[in-house]
Amino acid sequence: MDAEKFNALINKYNVAAPRYTSYPTVPFWENDNFKEQDWKIRVEENFKQSKNNGISIYVHLPYCESLCTYCGCNTRITKNHQVEDPYITSLLKEWEMYKNILGNENLKIAEIHLGGGTPTFFQAENLKRLIDGLLDGNDKTADASFSFEAHPANTTYDHLKTLYDLGFKRLSLGIQDFDEKVQFIINRHQTVEDVARVMDDARNIGYESINFDLIYGLPLQTAESVRMTIEHSLILNPDRISFYSYAHVPWIKPGQRRFTEHDLPVGEEKLNLYKLGKQMIQEAGFKDVGMDHFAKPDDALYIASTDGTLHRNFMGYADRYTPLLIGLGVSSISDAWTAFAQNVKTVEEYHKLINEGKLPVVKGHLLNEEDILVRQYILDMMCRGKVVLQENAAVNQGILDRLIPLMEDDLVVHDGKTIQITEVGKSFLRNVCMAFDVRLQRTKERENLFSQAI
């Protein structure tokens, strides 16, 4: 496809679109129908059916010492490290509540992921207390995968060694951009030397997979800064690169009002940043795993994308699927396949509910049969690039009707039963999935809900 036609498609499809880390997406959850007791029942049912697969645990550690103004995560800004101990105490109490739901039996832990916030805000010995508490009385599966997110500027050798000794072999470094002007306006400071130090320590300790998070579309970002950032990143030699589009949602995250829309690269300028970065990453030998994610050919994420085991959850792409995901901590989301639940979003309310012996869930969604079918469709498109329509499903005709203009634009092809994304369509994956999104199509509510697709 020539550049002029591709640019026209960018202009046509650059609309507000979900990232599809779940279906239904959070804005369309039916919270009025959600009851905590129903959630507990769905968790228990899922566990009974899938206990041999192991459990995934996501822990949200919200604290940061300073506010990164681009950030869309749930954070609490403080330099007071006295908050660490009580927060871990509450996390372990919440975990005990879930263990009670699951019958207090010996559990198999397949995954632990520490996100935030800044997990490396916490001292290494406190992270050890957390992980020891999660694993106490339980077993790790043979292929267990433990990972954590880290800020290169405050990650120490002690962090890396302590977590490695607890079973962590994967590390994700938030870099975003190495340009000093960009770092200043987004209030995110780390040098190439900071990242190199963490990389050297992690490799020497034995970490098997290291990911870099990079973002295009940040304020004051230029083609030169993106080129420089990716050049440095490739020299540092990570195993995975996540190259995200900046999500400008100041109506949700007021910190993003430190800069204005006039500071942002938009339209063709932003498109060129995306094309430049993607080209450089792929020319360096990284494989396109799916939306925003690239991995070396021998990395587990790319292998999963080729053997059909790739999964997508609230953290993005994963190289395995575990039916039960328990989210611990403020704002964490849990997934029992037929139900979602999200925790309260403030630390104070979280501690209060935990100390009262209550699960801190504040909202959720119980999936009906149609939701489960559409969820599988979107997951298949996101992870495998194709969907086999279930015979006689009521939603099929509407999906096919909405896909007609995408077929005309050569984004997908349909052979009568299977819908397959094309090479061009991979750049418009979010738009393709929107055609499957029954709840979105019924409401047409998109403004002030989602970031732009590209």
N, C-alpha and C positions, 0 to 999 in steps of 0.2 A: 504494500500500500504506500502510495507516495505521501510526502510530508504534508502537502496541502490538504489532502483528504483526511489524513489523520488529525491534523489540527482542527478541521471542521468537526470531526467527531468529538474531540475534546471540548470544544465550545458547546456542542449539543448536549453532552452527557455530564458536564461538570455542574451537577445539581446537588442539593443536600441529600445525603444518603447514609444509611446506617453502615457500621463496620461489620455487622453480623457476627459478633462474638456470642450471640444467643438468638433464638427465635422462640416466642415473640421477643422483639427488642424491648428493653426496659420501659420506654414510654408507653407501650401498649399492654403492659401487664394489667390484669384485672384484679387490682388490689382489694376492691370491695368484696370479692368472693374468696379472698385468701384468709385462712384461719390457721393459727399456729398448730393446732392439733392435726389438721389435715396435712400440714407440712411434715410433722413427725411421722405420720402414718406412711407417707410417700417415701421418706428416708428409710424407714424400717423395711418396707416392701422391696425397695431397690437393693438394700444391703443383703437381704435374704436370697435374692436372685443372683447377685453378682459378687458375693463375698470372696470367691476364689480369685477374682480379678484384682483385688486390693482396692484401697481407698486413696484418693488424692486429697491433699490438704493444702489449701492456700491460706497464708497468714498475712494479714495487712498490718504493716508497721508504719503508722502514719507520720511519725515525727521527722522533721527536717530542721536544720539550724537556720536556714534562710529560704525565702520563697522564690522558686524559679517561676518567672511570670508567664511562661508559655504553658505551664503544667495544667493538665486537666484532671489530675488525681485528687483524691481526698487526703489532705495533709493537715498537720498541726505544726505551726512554726514555734520553736522554742530552743533556747540554749540551755535549758534546765534539764540535765540528765537524770535528775531524781525521779523523773516520770517513768523511767525504764522498768524498774522493779515492780511497781503496782500494775503496770500495763501487762507485763508478762504473767503476773499472778492471775489477772482477769482472763487472759487468753487460755491459761491452763484450766481454769474453772469452767470456761465455755466448752473446752474439749471434753472435760469430765461429763458435762451434760449430754453431749453427743454420744459418748461411750455408754452412758446409761440407756439412751434410746436404742443403741445397737446391741444391748444385752450384756455389756461389760465383759464380753469374751475377748480372747486374744485376737487382735486385729492384724491384718496384713496391710502395711503401708507401702503403696506403690510410688507415690510422688509426694514431695514437699516442696513448695515454692514460697519464698519470702519476698513479698513485694511491698510497695509503699507509695508515698513517703520514701524514706531512706533507711532501708534495713541496717546499713552500716553506721547509722546514727547510734545504734545500740552497741554497748561494749561487748567484746567477744565473749566474756564470761557470762553475760546475761543471755546472749544468743544460745550459748551452750545449755544454760538452764532451761530455756524454752524447748530446744530440740530434745534434750534428755526427757523432759516432761511429756512431750508428744509420743516419744517412742517407748516410754516406760510400760512394761507389760505387753508390748506388741512386737511384731516381727516385721522386718523389711522383706518385700518380695525379692526374688533372685535378681530381677532386672530393675530394681528401684532406681528412680531418677530424682535427685535432690538438687535444687538450683536456687540462686538468690540474685537479686538486683543490687547493684552497688554504685556509689558515687566515687569515681576515681580519686577525687581530691581528699576523701576521708577514709578510704579503705586501707587498712593496715595489714601487715604480714600476719599479725595475730588473728585478725578476722579470717583471713584466707586459710590459715593452718587449722584454726579451731573448727571451722565449718567443714573443711576437708576431712578431718579426723572423725567427724560425725556422719560422713557419708555423702557430702556435697561434692559433686564432680563438675557441675556446670555453673557458669557465672555470666551475668549480663551487665555490661557497663553502659551507663547512660552518658553519652557524649554529646549528641545533638549537632554541634558545630564547633570547630576549633578556632574560628575567626574571633579575635578579641572584641571587635565591635559588636558582633552578634551576641557573644557571651555577655557583654556588658548590659545590653538592652533586655536580655532574657534573664539576667541575674543568675547565670549558671557558669561557674568558673572552674575550669580544670585545664591544665596544660598537657601538651603532648608528652612531656616528661612524666607527669602524674600517671597517665595511662600506661606508658611504657614500663614504669616501675611496677604497677599492679600486674601487668601482663607477664613480666619476667618472674615475679614472685609466684603467680598462679601456675605458670608453666613448670617452674622448678619444683613446686609442691606436688604437681600431678594432675591439675584440672584437665579434663578431657575435651571440653567444649566451651568456648568463650564467644559471647555474642556482643556486638556493638549496636546500640540504638543510635541511629542518625535521623535527622528530620530535615525535610525540605519545605520551603515556604515560610521560614521564620522571618521576623522583622530584620531589615537591613541585609538580608542574605542576598548574595550575588552568585553568578556563575563561577566567579573566581574563588569565592569562599567555599562553595560546594566542591569545586575541583580540588582545592587545597585540603579540605577535610577528608575527602575520600582517598586522596593520595597518601596522606598520613595514616589513615586507617588501614589501607592495604599494606603499607610497610610494617605496621604493627601486627598484621596477620591474624585476625580473628577467624573463627570457624564459621560464624554466622554473622550476617548483617541484616538488621531490620531498618528499612529506609522508608520512614513514615511521612505522610503528608501532615503538616501542622494543622491541627483542628482549632480554628479560631471561633471560640464560643464565649465571648465576654459576658453574655447575658447569664451564663452558668458560672463562669470563673472570672470574677471581677479583677483578679490580679492581671489579667490580660489587657486591662485598660491602661497599663503603664505605657503602652504604645498604641498607635491608631492604625486603622486600615491603610492609611497613606504610607505607613512604614513597611507594609507587606508586599512581597512580590505576588502579583495576581495575573490571571489570564495567561497569555502566551509566555510571559516572563517566568511564571511559576512552572508552567508546562516544560519549559526548557531546562529548568533545574532538575525536574523529574527525569527527563530523557537523558540528560548528561550523567546524572548519578547512576541511573540504571545501566546505561551503556558501560560506564567505567567498571562497575561492580561485576557485570557479566563478562566483560573482556578479561577481567582478572581471574576468571575460572569459576566464579560462583554461579550456582544454578538457581533459577527462579522457582521457588517452592510454591508460592501463592502470593496473595495480596501483601505487598510490602516486605516479604521475607525472602532472603537469599542464603544459601548454604553451600559449603564445599561439597564436592561429590561424595566424599567419604563420611560426611557428617550424618548423624542419625536422623536429622530432620529431613534432609533430601532423600535419604534411603526410604523413609516412611512415605514420602510423596510418590515414590516410584513403585512401592510394593502394596499400596492401597491402605496403609494403616495411619495415615495422617489424620489428625483431629484438630478441631478448632474449639476453643473455649474462651472464658472471659480474660485469659492472659494472652490470647492470640493463638498461633499455631503450636501444636504439640506433636511429638513423635509417637504418641500412644493415646488410647482411649481407655479411661477408667469410668465406669458407669456412675460412680458416686464421688462427687467433689464436695468437700466440706470447707467452707470459708470461715475463718476465724478472725475476729477483730472488727473494728469500726468499718462500716460500709462494705465489708466482704460479701460476696455473692456465693451461695451454695447451689449446686445443681444435682438433682436426683433423677434427671432425664425427663420424668413426667411432671416435675415441679421445680421452681426456682424460689429462693428466699434471699433477701438482702438484709443485712444488719443495719442498725441505727448509725447515723453518720457523725455524731459528736462523741468525743471521748467521755464527757461527763455522763451522758445518758447511757453509754455502753457500760461504764463502771457501775452505775446505779442499778441497771437491770441484772447484771451479773451478780452483784452483791445481794440482790433479792432472790437469787436462785432461778431467774427467768432467762430463757433464750432471748438474745437481744435482736431477734428478727423484727423488722418494722414493716416490710412489704414483701410481696411475692406474687407468684402466678402458678396456678394449677393447669397444666396443659390438657386440653381435650384431644380427641382423636384426630381432628383436623390439624391442630397445632403440631402434634407429633409427626404427622405425615409431612407437613410443610417444613418442619424443622429438619427432617431427614433429607428432603429435597435440597434445601439450602446448604446443609452440611456437605452433601455429596458434590454440589457445584463448587463450593469453597475449597474442598479438599481433594477432589478427584476430577474436577473439570467436566463432569457429565452427570446427568440425572436420567434414570430409567423411570418413566412415569408408571405409577401403580395403575393397573387396569381398572377402568370404570370409576376412578376417584372423582368426586364431584368438583374438586378444584382444578382439574386438569384443563378444561376448556378455557377457563379464564386466564390461566397461565399462558397457554398457547396463543391466545388472542393478544396478550400483552407482549409476547415475544416477537410478534410479526415485524414491527419496525426494527428490532435488534437483528432479526434474520436478514432483513433487507440491507442493513448496514454491515453484514458479515461479521457480527459479534458472536453468533451462535448458529448452529445448524441442527436440523431436526429430521430424523429419518423415519418418523412415524411412531417411534416408541422412545428413542433416546434423544435427549437434548445435550449437545456437546458444545463446549466453548471453543472458539477458534483462537489462533495465536494473537490476532488483533484484539479479540474479546477479553483476553487476560488483563489488559490494561483497564478494562471497564467492568471488572468482576462485581463490584458493589452494585452497579446499575443492572447487571444481569440478574442478580439475586433479588433486586427490588421487584422484578416481574413475578417472582414466586411468593412475595410477601403479601399474603392475603389480607392481613390486618392493616397494613399500611395502605394498600389499595382501596380498602373499604372506607378509610377515613380521609385519605389524602392530606393528613396533617404532617407537614414536614418542616415548616418554618420554625426556627428557634428550637429544633429538636436535635438536628444532626449537622455535622460539618460537611463541607463540600467533598464530592467524590474524588476529586483530583487536586 
